[in-house]
């Protein structure tokens, strides 16, 4: 995921325009980098809860580019988000995008994270599977 966010940055950084109070465009490039890294991290952690990642990322960074470049910027963002989706879809069921073992998303009564492994294809362990049913019903 890190490589995909950096690829977005490398492809788009030369097209960043300088803004008011930012004659070199350094702040705009920093905004581009932070937004792409944040979206890739969010997709890796909570892919089910990111409705339209390409559109969201584009809306976060569109002010950094000139109007004629907007279509190109959106197509690059969309292409890379689709690559990230494909990568996440090909991961084994028991491993996160960061190479860690999957854990149940619930918390214990003490407030510590549940340490059980979730059911295959699910986000919660057998003890907390009722929480997933509540989320799906909402």
LOSEVEX-844290 format. One record per residue (C-alpha): residue number from 1; x, y, z. Coordinates in Angstrom, 1 decimal. Layout:
BEGIN
<r k="NUM" u="X" v="Y" w="Z"/>
...
END
This chain:
BEGIN
<r k="1" u="0.0" v="0.0" w="0.0"/>
<r k="2" u="2.9" v="2.3" w="0.7"/>
<r k="3" u="4.3" v="1.7" w="-2.8"/>
<r k="4" u="0.9" v="2.6" w="-4.3"/>
<r k="5" u="0.6" v="5.9" w="-2.4"/>
<r k="6" u="4.1" v="6.8" w="-3.4"/>
<r k="7" u="3.4" v="6.0" w="-7.0"/>
<r k="8" u="0.4" v="8.4" w="-6.9"/>
<r k="9" u="2.7" v="11.1" w="-5.5"/>
<r k="10" u="5.5" v="10.5" w="-8.1"/>
<r k="11" u="3.0" v="10.6" w="-11.0"/>
<r k="12" u="1.2" v="13.8" w="-9.8"/>
<r k="13" u="3.9" v="15.8" w="-8.0"/>
<r k="14" u="5.3" v="17.4" w="-11.2"/>
<r k="15" u="1.8" v="18.8" w="-12.0"/>
<r k="16" u="1.2" v="20.5" w="-8.7"/>
<r k="17" u="0.7" v="24.2" w="-9.0"/>
<r k="18" u="1.8" v="26.9" w="-6.6"/>
<r k="19" u="-0.9" v="28.3" w="-4.4"/>
<r k="20" u="-1.4" v="31.6" w="-2.6"/>
<r k="21" u="1.2" v="31.8" w="0.2"/>
<r k="22" u="2.9" v="28.8" w="-1.3"/>
<r k="23" u="5.0" v="30.1" w="-4.2"/>
<r k="24" u="7.1" v="26.9" w="-4.5"/>
<r k="25" u="4.2" v="24.5" w="-4.3"/>
<r k="26" u="5.8" v="22.7" w="-1.4"/>
<r k="27" u="2.7" v="22.7" w="0.8"/>
<r k="28" u="0.6" v="21.5" w="-2.0"/>
<r k="29" u="3.0" v="18.6" w="-2.6"/>
<r k="30" u="2.9" v="17.8" w="1.1"/>
<r k="31" u="-0.9" v="17.8" w="1.0"/>
<r k="32" u="-0.8" v="15.4" w="-2.0"/>
<r k="33" u="1.5" v="13.0" w="-0.2"/>
<r k="34" u="-0.4" v="13.0" w="3.1"/>
<r k="35" u="-3.8" v="12.6" w="1.4"/>
<r k="36" u="-2.6" v="9.7" w="-0.7"/>
<r k="37" u="-0.9" v="7.9" w="2.2"/>
<r k="38" u="-4.0" v="8.5" w="4.4"/>
<r k="39" u="-6.4" v="7.0" w="1.8"/>
<r k="40" u="-4.2" v="3.9" w="1.2"/>
<r k="41" u="-3.9" v="3.4" w="5.0"/>
<r k="42" u="-7.7" v="3.8" w="5.4"/>
<r k="43" u="-8.3" v="1.3" w="2.5"/>
<r k="44" u="-6.0" v="-1.2" w="4.1"/>
<r k="45" u="-7.5" v="-0.9" w="7.5"/>
<r k="46" u="-11.2" v="-0.4" w="6.8"/>
<r k="47" u="-11.9" v="-1.1" w="3.2"/>
<r k="48" u="-15.5" v="-2.0" w="3.8"/>
<r k="49" u="-16.1" v="1.5" w="5.2"/>
<r k="50" u="-14.6" v="3.6" w="2.4"/>
<r k="51" u="-17.4" v="4.1" w="-0.1"/>
<r k="52" u="-15.7" v="5.8" w="-3.0"/>
<r k="53" u="-11.9" v="6.0" w="-2.3"/>
<r k="54" u="-10.9" v="7.4" w="-5.7"/>
<r k="55" u="-13.5" v="10.2" w="-5.6"/>
<r k="56" u="-12.7" v="11.0" w="-2.0"/>
<r k="57" u="-8.9" v="11.2" w="-2.7"/>
<r k="58" u="-9.5" v="13.3" w="-5.8"/>
<r k="59" u="-11.7" v="15.7" w="-3.8"/>
<r k="60" u="-8.9" v="16.0" w="-1.2"/>
<r k="61" u="-6.2" v="16.9" w="-3.7"/>
<r k="62" u="-8.0" v="18.6" w="-6.6"/>
<r k="63" u="-7.1" v="22.1" w="-5.4"/>
<r k="64" u="-3.4" v="21.4" w="-5.9"/>
<r k="65" u="-3.8" v="21.1" w="-9.7"/>
<r k="66" u="-4.8" v="23.4" w="-12.5"/>
<r k="67" u="-8.2" v="23.0" w="-14.2"/>
<r k="68" u="-6.8" v="21.5" w="-17.4"/>
<r k="69" u="-5.0" v="18.8" w="-15.4"/>
<r k="70" u="-8.1" v="17.7" w="-13.4"/>
<r k="71" u="-9.2" v="14.9" w="-15.7"/>
<r k="72" u="-5.7" v="13.4" w="-15.9"/>
<r k="73" u="-5.3" v="13.6" w="-12.1"/>
<r k="74" u="-8.6" v="11.8" w="-11.6"/>
<r k="75" u="-7.7" v="9.1" w="-14.0"/>
<r k="76" u="-4.3" v="8.5" w="-12.3"/>
<r k="77" u="-6.0" v="8.4" w="-8.9"/>
<r k="78" u="-8.7" v="6.0" w="-10.1"/>
<r k="79" u="-6.1" v="3.7" w="-11.7"/>
<r k="80" u="-4.0" v="3.5" w="-8.6"/>
<r k="81" u="-7.0" v="3.0" w="-6.3"/>
<r k="82" u="-8.1" v="0.1" w="-8.5"/>
<r k="83" u="-4.6" v="-1.4" w="-8.2"/>
<r k="84" u="-4.9" v="-1.1" w="-4.4"/>
<r k="85" u="-8.4" v="-2.8" w="-4.5"/>
<r k="86" u="-7.0" v="-5.7" w="-6.6"/>
<r k="87" u="-4.1" v="-6.1" w="-4.2"/>
<r k="88" u="-6.4" v="-6.1" w="-1.1"/>
<r k="89" u="-8.7" v="-8.6" w="-2.9"/>
<r k="90" u="-5.8" v="-11.0" w="-3.5"/>
<r k="91" u="-4.5" v="-11.1" w="0.1"/>
<r k="92" u="-5.0" v="-14.3" w="2.0"/>
<r k="93" u="-7.9" v="-14.2" w="4.4"/>
<r k="94" u="-5.8" v="-14.4" w="7.6"/>
<r k="95" u="-3.4" v="-11.6" w="6.8"/>
<r k="96" u="-3.8" v="-7.8" w="6.8"/>
<r k="97" u="-2.5" v="-5.5" w="4.1"/>
<r k="98" u="0.5" v="-4.8" w="6.4"/>
<r k="99" u="1.4" v="-8.5" w="6.7"/>
<r k="100" u="0.1" v="-8.9" w="10.2"/>
<r k="101" u="-2.3" v="-11.6" w="11.4"/>
<r k="102" u="-5.9" v="-10.5" w="11.4"/>
<r k="103" u="-7.6" v="-9.8" w="14.7"/>
<r k="104" u="-11.2" v="-9.3" w="15.8"/>
<r k="105" u="-12.3" v="-5.7" w="15.6"/>
<r k="106" u="-14.2" v="-5.8" w="19.0"/>
<r k="107" u="-13.0" v="-4.6" w="22.3"/>
<r k="108" u="-13.2" v="-6.5" w="25.6"/>
<r k="109" u="-15.0" v="-5.2" w="28.7"/>
<r k="110" u="-11.7" v="-3.9" w="29.9"/>
<r k="111" u="-11.2" v="-1.9" w="26.8"/>
<r k="112" u="-8.4" v="-3.9" w="25.3"/>
<r k="113" u="-8.7" v="-5.3" w="21.8"/>
<r k="114" u="-10.0" v="-8.8" w="21.4"/>
<r k="115" u="-7.1" v="-11.2" w="20.6"/>
<r k="116" u="-9.1" v="-13.9" w="18.8"/>
<r k="117" u="-8.9" v="-14.5" w="15.1"/>
<r k="118" u="-12.0" v="-13.5" w="13.2"/>
<r k="119" u="-14.1" v="-15.9" w="11.2"/>
<r k="120" u="-13.1" v="-16.4" w="7.6"/>
<r k="121" u="-14.3" v="-13.5" w="5.5"/>
<r k="122" u="-15.6" v="-11.7" w="8.6"/>
<r k="123" u="-14.3" v="-8.9" w="10.8"/>
<r k="124" u="-15.3" v="-10.4" w="14.1"/>
<r k="125" u="-14.5" v="-13.6" w="16.1"/>
<r k="126" u="-17.3" v="-16.1" w="17.0"/>
<r k="127" u="-17.7" v="-14.4" w="20.4"/>
<r k="128" u="-18.4" v="-11.0" w="18.8"/>
<r k="129" u="-20.1" v="-12.0" w="15.5"/>
<r k="130" u="-23.3" v="-10.4" w="16.8"/>
<r k="131" u="-21.6" v="-7.0" w="16.4"/>
<r k="132" u="-21.1" v="-7.6" w="12.7"/>
<r k="133" u="-24.8" v="-8.4" w="12.3"/>
<r k="134" u="-25.6" v="-5.0" w="14.0"/>
<r k="135" u="-23.4" v="-3.1" w="11.6"/>
<r k="136" u="-24.9" v="-4.8" w="8.6"/>
<r k="137" u="-28.4" v="-4.1" w="9.8"/>
<r k="138" u="-27.7" v="-0.4" w="10.2"/>
END
